[in-house]
């Protein structure tokens, strides 16, 4: 049997949408036009006011590869919407599972390249660099492929969640875990961070591809963008100092039951000493050099600030 006679890998694409009519058509066609894979797109629409769900249902009536989930819930953020997709979609008949936002443009080989890398490298999770683009026509390469570190997954995602492709085995394991911890998982703000943390904490292999797989749209409605520029820095710093960051670190570690970095649990009992210990391990807690330096600095800043909001 020649390679051309082999069945195409089956990929479940989980797409979370909210008031997405401005960009959704272009995104959806770029997914359905993926080369070398058999795609089914499951769409969960957060309760919207622009007709997004109705449009998806009409589209699904003309293309059976698009499957809308039941409509009417208010999720209030992308993470809860993606966790809902993981909980409710039957993933067992697929080879891989991918996440999709509603407003990007996928390169035609995105999924086929991801599947090939997963098979070739023997990894369980895949993400990639992206090409960011703006309404004024600017484009910028965003490299996410810095070397993974021993504890980076406790503090950051593996790049934008819309680049994630996971084996069905890994996706099913994540699904089982979020079903077992439903209430606490609903407090997790970033699904991509959680999924990467789960994979690394549970011994699954993850590969971050330096080659961009998609055009990553930047606009005022991005929940989280490319983390560049002064506004992005101010936003990140604000989340650190208002307690959000350490709350999420402790929440995710608690849900996963990890004990490999005991300093996280010691934040509850020996706050300043735990932060001091983390600052000394900054080089193993983030991937990018500037983020390592920033990590050490914020640990010291939070030590002086005290545990009031941390």
C-alpha positions, -999 to 999 in steps of 0.1 A, spaced: 0 0 0 14 34 -10 14 64 14 -13 80 -8 -36 51 0 -33 55 38 -62 71 56 -56 107 65 -50 115 101 -83 125 118 -81 158 138 -107 172 161 -105 210 161 -120 226 192 -131 262 183 -143 286 210 -162 316 198 -178 348 211 -192 376 190 -170 363 163 -188 373 131 -162 399 120 -134 372 116 -149 338 120 -156 331 83 -119 336 73 -107 315 103 -131 286 97 -123 283 60 -85 283 68 -92 253 91 -114 234 66 -89 240 39 -61 222 58 -41 199 36 -33 163 43 -57 158 73 -93 149 79 -108 177 100 -139 180 121 -145 213 138 -165 215 170 -177 250 178 -188 262 212 -202 297 212 -203 318 244 -236 336 245 -233 363 219 -252 393 205 -240 393 168 -256 361 155 -224 339 157 -242 308 168 -269 311 141 -243 316 114 -224 285 126 -256 264 126 -263 276 90 -228 267 80 -230 233 96 -261 227 75 -239 229 44 -208 212 57 -209 182 80 -174 188 91 -186 216 113 -204 206 145 -220 232 168 -224 224 205 -256 233 224 -259 271 228 -270 294 256 -243 293 283 -224 323 294 -187 313 300 -173 348 304 -139 338 290 -121 316 265 -107 291 291 -141 280 304 -153 276 268 -123 254 258 -127 233 289 -163 228 280 -152 216 245 -128 192 261 -154 178 285 -182 174 259 -166 163 226 -160 126 221 -123 125 212 -117 88 210 -121 83 173 -95 110 164 -57 109 161 -51 144 173 -70 173 189 -63 210 182 -74 243 197 -86 272 175 -95 308 182 -121 325 161 -100 353 145 -67 339 132 -57 325 98 -41 290 97 -15 282 71 -26 253 49 0 229 63 -5 238 100 -21 205 111 -3 182 87 31 196 99 21 193 135 10 157 130 42 148 112 63 163 140 43 144 166 48 112 148 85 118 139 96 130 173 74 107 194 59 136 213 24 140 227 19 178 225 29 203 199 28 241 197 46 266 175 58 301 169 34 324 151 34 353 127 15 382 144 -4 406 121 -22 439 127 -50 457 108 -25 482 94 -7 454 75 23 450 99 36 415 105 61 402 130 76 368 137 70 357 173 94 331 184 81 307 211 106 279 206 132 287 233 144 256 251 120 242 276 132 243 312 127 221 342 99 241 357 87 265 330 53 248 328 45 260 363 47 296 351 39 299 314 22 282 285 39 266 255 29 295 233 -5 306 220 -31 279 226 -44 283 191 -11 265 179 -17 235 202 -21 201 187 -22 171 210 -25 134 206 -59 120 214 -43 101 243 -30 133 259 -63 151 252 -83 123 268 -61 124 299 -66 161 302 -103 156 297 -105 130 325 -86 152 349 -108 183 343 -139 161 347 -125 150 381 -117 185 392 -145 205 375 -151 231 401 -114 241 406 -107 239 369 -134 265 363 -111 289 382 -82 285 358 -79 316 336 -57 301 308 -66 268 292 -33 266 272 -12 271 303 -31 244 321 -29 219 293 9 224 289 13 221 327 -7 189 327 13 174 299 47 182 314 37 174 350 24 140 340 54 130 319 41 136 284 66 150 258 60 184 243 76 200 212 76 237 204 82 242 167 102 273 156 84 274 123 52 296 124 20 277 117 -5 305 115 -12 342 112 -20 354 147 -44 383 146 -37 413 169 -66 437 177 -82 454 207 -104 423 214 -76 399 220 -79 384 254 -41 378 255 -19 390 226 18 386 218 30 401 251 50 428 234 52 466 239 47 488 269 9 481 272 15 444 273 42 449 300 20 470 321 -8 444 318 15 416 328 30 435 357 -5 444 369 -15 407 370 16 400 390 11 426 417 -26 422 421 -21 386 431 -35 370 399 -3 354 388 6 335 420 -30 326 425 -30 308 392 4 292 398 -8 277 431 -42 268 416 -28 248 387 -2 231 408 -28 222 433 -52 207 407 -23 187 391 -11 176 425 25 184 416 53 182 442 84 186 419 87 223 429 79 223 466 85 261 468 51 266 452 32 250 481 55 268 506 41 301 493 12 295 517 34 290 547 68 307 541 59 333 515 90 354 514 114 325 517 96 307 490 99 337 467 135 340 475 140 303 466 121 308 433 143 338 424 174 316 427 158 292 403 146 317 377 167 302 350 147 270 352 113 286 356 110 305 323 122 298 287 131 332 273 161 351 287 142 384 293 115 364 310 140 347 333 153 381 344 118 395 348 109 364 369 137 370 393 129 407 396 92 401 403 100 375 429 122 401 447 95 428 443 68 405 458 91 396 487 93 433 496 56 439 489 45 410 512 18 384 510 -12 407 513 -24 403 476 -2 375 465 
